[in-house]
């Protein structure tokens, strides 16, 4: 009987594990604007058009974002939650993207 209970607990852990590994992420969502210098931004289009996230244009992360979401496209970038490894750093009032979990072009 104990062996059956151990197997049941192990099965529950294996089933629950993917949901733990895909915990919610922070999102940077908006209009991509490639900068003339080293940094590009994702801008919240409503209503003041203020930058919400920035990323190094010519970095591996920047290349990954721009491959999916070119300049002037709408994009959703998921980044690790604050406090996790690779989480975005707050820089002024926007997040600096240091690691990307997923990139998705939205809209057109």
N, C-alpha and C positions, 0 to 999 in steps of 0.2 A: 504494500500500500504506500509506503514511504517513497519507493522508487517511482511509482506513478505520479505522485505529487511533485517530485523533483523534475520529472520530464515535463509536466504541465507548467511549472514555474519557468523552466528553461524555454519552453515554447512561447510563453507570454513575453518573456524578455526579448526573444528574437523578433517577435512580431512588433513589439513596441519600439525597438531600437531604431528602425528607419525614421519614425516620427521624431525621435530625439535628435537624430543626426540632421534632420531637415527642419530644425527649429526656425521660428520666424527670423527674418533678417530685416535690417533697415533698408529703406529704399531711397534712391535718388531718382526722381522722375521728372522729366521735363524736356525742354528743347536743348539740343546739343549745339554749342557754339565753339568751334575750334579757334583758339587764340593765335595771335601772330607770334607770340613768344613760346615759352616752354609749357604753359598751362592752358587747358581748355576747361570749359564749365558746362554744367547742366543747369538750365535756368527754369525756374517756376514760371510758366507763362501767364499766370493770373495773380493779381492784376498788375503788379508793379514790375514784373519781369526781373526779379532779383535772383542772383545765383544761389543755388542750394548745395551744389557739390562741385569740386574741382578735381582734375586728374592731370598727371603729367602726359602731355600730348605724345611724346616720342618714346614712352615707356612700353613695356610689355602689356601693362594694364590698359594704357591709352590705345595701343594697337588693337587690343581685343574689343574695347568699347567701340572704336571707330570702324572696325570691320563690320559690326552689326548695325551701328547707328552713325551714318556719316553726318557731316556738318549740316545743321539746320533741320535735322530729323528729330522726331519725338522718341524718347528712349526711357526705359525703366531698367535701372541697374540695382541689383540686390547686393548688399555688402554685409559683412558680419556685424552682429549686434555689438554695441558699445561694451567694452570690457573683454571681448573675445580676441584671440589672436587675429591680426589683420584688420581689425575694426577701423573704421574711418576716424581720423583725428579732426577735432573741431579747430578750424582756422578762421578767425573772425566769426562770422555768423553762418559759415558754410562748412560742410564736411569735406575733408580731403580723402579721396578714395585711395586706399592702400592695398586692398584686395577685393576681388570681384567673385561673387558666388554665381551670378547669372546676369546676362545682358539680353534685353528684349526690345526690339524696335516696335513701337506702338503707333497706331495711326497709319498715315500714308506710307 
